[in-house]
Amino acid sequence: MSIMINLLQQFGRGSFPPLRILLFLVLWTFMSCKNEYEGFSVNKDEAYQLNVPEGFPKMTFDVLGNPITVNGVALGKKLFYEGKLSRNNTISCGFCHIQEYAFTHHGHTVSHGIDDRLGIRNAPPIQNMAFLRNYTWDGVSHNLDERSLVPITTDFEMDSSMPEVTGKLSADSNYKKMFRAAFGDDNITGERVLKALSQFMATMISADSKYDQYRKGQVSFTQQESKGFSLFQQKCASCHSGELFTDESYRNTGMYYNAQFDDKGRYRVTLNIADYMKFRVPSLRNIEYTAPYMHDGRFYSLEAVLNFYSDSVEDQPNLDPLLKQNGHIGIPMTNDDKQYIIAFLKTLSDKNFITNPKFSE
């Protein structure tokens, strides 16, 4: 702006050639538009090149129903950090899903939403969503295109509605241009808001950790990491399996019921007593960044998590059989075992993912 003021002052004194002013104004307009619509392509149909990591499962994201495009992703990214999705314009998706912490709400046992209201669960990381079959701790969601509707409308999260959201976005001429670029016209609908958000989330792939580099033969593990990997395969990989480090099953792992949040796990979805206190097995990718842990954030360190599994698992009626073997409740681990396993878990940290400007506000 100061450059523009200086230019006009020079023009007023007649000391700046008119042609140069015209060229400058054209350049200024171009730069302003570039910043305003950063990441957008002039071709609305340009497909976004999504690189599927080797060894990952088949994509579950519905690319036929919601083709991932450059402009759709750019719009979704802007919406992800948009406070207008909440009732009072203060809470965005990025408020509870912070990139630096693998898109979790770091330091909060459960997420804090609008008016600092408490949720009932720890915010899970947003990563590799395009390859998952179900979402959330109880698996109530299985369509990424619909997932964002829940936080937008839940009273202790964003406390808004799709008509309210689309009304606010429609009043913004910039958003009309962005929706036109992404969808072909400037009609702003709830469906398009959700599809743009899911397109952006589908691109949030984490697969560049030391573990991934090790698998490609690019680096070697330390002695501690190698021991930890072996112990992990023996004691943890039955549930945290595959390249996503989750089998996406629902299991009762012997955690006590937390009356403060009244969360009974998958039972809330199925009303089947066999699902009481069963929670979805989370991915362990970027686990170093995502404390606190478990569905209600009850543990603040990886040491505390492993101490729980070795010493504090409750023998509940539907406790997972894997935690009740050979007359022992839990997972037998020595203190050295735990340190080795933690050393391995830290190889799942993807520093590029938590700093990549493609995902930044």
N, C-alpha and C positions, 0 to 999 in steps of 0.2 A: 504494500500500500504506500509506503514512504517513497518507493521508486516512482509510482504513478503520480504522487503529489509533486515531486521534483520535476517530473516531465511536464506537467501542466504549467508549473511556474515558469519553466524555460520557454514553453510555447507562448505564454502570456507576454514574455519579453521579446518575442520574435526571434529567439536565438536558436531554435531547433527546427530543422528542415521538415516541412509537412510530410514528405514521403517517408522519412524515417519514423515520424510519429505514427503513420498509418501501419507501417510494418511492425512497429512495437506493439500497437494495439491488437493486431492479429495474433502476434506471438503470445501476448498476455492472455488473450481469450483462450488460445489453444492450451496454454499451461494450466489455466484455471479449470478448464474442462477436464484435462487429464488428471488433475488432482482430485476433482470432484467425483469422477467416475473411474478411479483407478482400478485396473483389472478388467474393465469392460472391453469387449471386442466390437468393432464396427459391424461384424457379421453375426447377427443374432443366432444363427444356426450352427456356429462353430462348436464342435464337440470338445469337451474337456478330456484331455488325455490322462486317464487314470491308470497308474502303473500298479498292477497287482503283484505283491511280493511273492517270490518263489516259495512254495510250500504252504501258502495260505489256502484256506478252504475256498470253495466257489463262492462268488459274490451272491449275497441274498438280496441286495438292493434291486428294486424293480426299475431297471434302466429303460424298459419299454414303456412303462407307465409314466416315468419321470426321467426323460433323457438328461444326462448331466452335461450342461453346456458351460462355456466360459462365462457368459453373462449371468446364467442362473447361479453359478457358484459365487460370483462377485456380489450379486444381490443378496444371496444367502449370508455371506460374510457380513455385509453391512447390517442386515437384519439381526444377526446373531449378537451384535453389539449395540442394538437399538433399544433405548429405554422406553420408547413409545409402545413397545409391546406390553408394558405394564400399565396398571390403572393410573398411577401418578407420574409416569414417565421416568422413573428412577431405576427400575430393575430390568436388566437385560439378561439374555442367556449367559453372556460372558461374566455376569456378576457372580454367579454361583459356579461357573466353569472357567477357571482361570488358567490360561495357557502355561504359565510358569510351573504349575503343579499338575501338568497333564490334564488340564481342564477339569479339576475338582475344586471344591470350596475349602481350600487349605485352612487348617486350624479350627474348623467348625465341626463339631461332632455330627450335627445335622445341619442342613442348609438353612440359611436365614433369608427370608423373602421380603416382600413389601412391608413397610412399617416395622421392619425388624422382627417380623413374625417367625416363629420357629416351625420348621417342617417336622417330619417324623423320621427322615432317613438321611444318611450321609450321601452327599452328591457323588455319584459314580463318575469315573473319568469318561471323557468323550474321545474315543480312539477306535479305529478299525470297525466302526459301526456298520459299514457296508457288507461285512462278512458274518455278522451275528444273526441268529435266528430270532432271538427275543431280547427285550430290553427291560431295564429296571430290576430291582432286587427280587421282585415277586413274579417277573415275567408277564405282567399284564399287557405289555405292548409287544407287538410283533411286526409292526409296519412303521418304518422310519419316517415315512411321509406324514404319519399321524402323531408321532411321538411328541412333538413340540406343543400340541394342543393342550396337553395336560398341565405343564407348568404355566402356560399363558393364562389358563382359566382357573387354576386352583387358588383358593382364597389366601392361602399362606405362602404362595409363591409370587405370581405376578398379578393375580386378582383382576384380570381383565376379561374381555370376550372378543371373539373374532370380529363382530360388527364394530366394536369400539376401536380395535386395532386398525382395521381397514379404513375406518372413517378418518383416523388421524393420519394415516399414510397417504390417503387420497387427497388430503388437503395440502400435501407437500409436492410441489411441481417437480422437484428433483426425483422423488420416488416414482412419479408417473413416467418419467423418462427411463428410469432403470427397469421398471416392469415392462415397458414397451421393448426395450433392448433384450430382455430375457425371455419374454413370452409373445412378442409380436404386436401387442397393443397395450394401452395404458390402463386397462381394466384391473384394478387391484382387488383381488378376492382372497378369502381366507385360505382356500385351497392352494393358491399360488404362493402365499406367504409361507405355508407349511412346506410346500415342495421346494422352494428356494432354500429354506433352512436345511432341509434334508440333503439337498444337493451339496451344500457346503460341508455338512457333517460327513457325508460319504467320502469326501476328499481327505479327511483327517486321518491319514494312515501313518501308523508308527511301526517302522520295521528297519531301523538303522541303529540298533543298540550294539553293544560289544558282543552280545550273544549272536546277533545276526551276522556280524562281521566274522565271528568265530566259525559260524556255520558255513560261511563262504571261503574259509581258509585264509582270511586276510589278517587275522590276529590270533594270538594264542592266549589261553587262560593261564592265570597264575596257579600255583599249586593249591591255594585256598579255594579259588573259584572252581577248579577241576574237582576237588573233593566235594565241594558244595553241590556241583552239578550231579555227581554220582548219588549223593544223599537225597537230593531233590527227586531224582528219578525213582528212588526206592520208596520215599516216604510221602511225596506230594503229587507226583505226576498222574496218579490215578484219577484225580479230579481236575488238576490244572494241566491239562494235556494239550497236545498240538501246538502249532505256532501261535495261536492266540492265548495259550496257557489257561484255557478253560474248556471244559466239556459242556458248558452251558446247562448243566443239570441243576436240580434243586435239592438241597441236602440239609438235614438237621445236623449241625456240628456241635451240639451240646452247649450252646450259649443260653444263659439264663434269660427269661422273659423280662424285658425292660418296660415296666408299667408306665414310666414317664411318657413314652411315645406310643404305647399300646399297639405294637407292631408284631403280629403273629406270622409274618412272612407270607408264603404262598397260600396259606389258609385264607387270607383276606380275599383271594381271587377265586379259589375253588370251593371254599367252605367245607372242605374234606378234612376231617381231623387227622388223617394220615399226613397232611401237608403242614401240620402245626409246626411253626418255627423252622420251616424249610426256606432257605434263601438261595438265590442263584449263585453259583460258583463264579466269583469275579475273575477277570483276567489279571494276571500278575505283571503284565508289561507296565513299565514305568512305576512299579510299586514303591520305589524309593521316594518318589515325589508326592505320593497321594495320601499321606497321613492326614487325619487319623483313619483307622481301619475298622472293618466290619460294617454291617448295615446301619448301625447307630453310632459309629465312630468311637466305640468304647475303648479302643487301644490306640495309644499315641506313638508306638514304636513297633518295629518289626520284632524286636526282642520280646515285647509284651505279647505279640500274637503267637510266637512260637512257644513262649512259656505257658500260654493258655492251652495250646494243643498238647503239650507234654504233661501238664499237671492239673488243669482246671476244667476239663471237659465234663459236663454233667451227663450222667447215664439216664437220659430221657427215654420214654417208651419207643419213640421212632427215631432214636439216634442212628445216624448212618452206620451201617455194618462195618465200613472201613475203619471206623473209630472204636470198634469193639471187637478186637481180635486177640486170640491167644490169652484170654483172661485179663486183658489190659484195656482200660478205657483211655482213649486218646492216642497219641503218637509217641512212642518212646524216642527220646532224643537226649543226648548229653549236652552240656553247655558248649563243648567244642563243636558238636554236630550243628548246633544252632548258628554259631558264628560262621561256619563253613557255608551253610545254606544261605545265610544273609549275604555273604560275599558273592554267591552265585546270583541271588535275586537282584543285586545291584548291577549285574551285567545286562539286565533287561531294561536299563535306563537309556532312553533315546534323547540325547541332548539336542539333537537337531530338531526333533519334534516340538520340544517346548520353547524353542527360539525361532522357529521357521516363520518368517514374515508373511508367508501365504496364509497363516492362520491368525495373525496378530491384528489387534484393533487398529 
